[in-house]
């Protein structure tokens, strides 16, 4: 590790180099000109273990050198020893404020120089080890988080495969809904991480349909009142399937499953929530889900045109849907057109 030595007097540099030359892991680099020393600092600040600079130099004082060097990324925490023949308290305070770590008086004692450099090198090395340790822990946490996220995605995929066995349209439907959820959430300027979570969690919004009888789920005509009530149970059943998980993503999916059929005016199900009492996740998915349902062929109806579906969303804005979510969806569609 380099020990930077800066003094405009060649003899002082020579004596300092001799004092520390044989210290283990120490490579002295001496400079007479502060500009040359700063160029060395900027070149590879991470390789400098300790810097030693004189106070009185022509053109740039030791304090000015320290203040300038401290602005170099990677040099912020390198120990700096200031060497001076002056013993003024105000000078030391100014040097400490500029970033000096320690002081040596002239004429300096080679044994004292060796001891101080050795101690400061050890402190700097310990700091580097700690930084490496923190970086390693950060990598481990990210790896563990990625593994958890991968397992959550695997669980979601398995649930969706189970749902597809009951309804062959489910897979395509949830993919389109997730795309629309992303569009709405981005237009609402939600954080990227939140957008990703909402998109993925939304794929489980109809998981409760696993419990709906085939005769109702695949009925080609309109449902009777009793059949409609049975179909509506899928929202609450979806919540029950997903609730209780320690996963934040699955908790979000449970929230969506339970609330994506609530209405802004309070006329939805299963809880009759209204307005902002409905979680934003449910309000977003409600718009995406209905738009895709309208524009898709179903056993009981033909697909609507995009224009007719948009007109329906606009007509139901403030009644069925959160107006902000409808506006965000339509703006997003316009932006992608």
C-alpha angles and dihedrals in degrees: 000000000000124000108203114214120191123183129134090219110083092206092055090051092049092051092047092049091050091050094059104023096107098042110125113261092004122130112182118214114183129195134187096194122060090214091059091047091051090050088055091049092052092047098061115349093167091066094057112096100178135001124209119192137174120237101220113057132142116257097006128035122221089252091054090048092052093046092051095043092051089063090063111100109245095025097075095101102031108124112247124199117200117209118205142153090213121091101194117144092214090055092052092048091051091048092049090049089052091053108272115155103192142357138230124193125223127274086042126208111236091216091053090047091053093048095049094045091047092051094046092047089053092049092049091048091050089051091052091049089051091050090050089049092051090048090050092050090048090053091048092050092049091049092050091046091050090051091051091048090050091051091049090052089049091053090049092050091050092050091049091050089053090050092048090059087064099039120022091199093059097086095053092041096053092047091054092044090051090052092051091046089055090050094050095044092050092049088051086055095238117168114277092243090052091048091053092048093049092048093051096041091049090066088074096052094110099036089117089070087080086083096048114102116251091237089064099033094053100030109140095210137049117302121246118240091260092047091048091053089051091050091050091059089074091083095058093038090053090054091050092050092052104032122101096040119137088219114102089209094055090045088055090049090052089052091051094046090053099045111031091094095050115110129226089234093051097253097114134093158296097007103013093236119171140199117343091349083082108082113251089241091061092045092052095047091046091064094043093046097049094045091054093044091052095048095046131080112249131183089257101041148020121250117272120230118258090248094053091047091051091049089052092051091050092048091050095044106121092017110054097004140045103255091220091056093048091049091048092050094049093045090049092051090049092049092052096044 
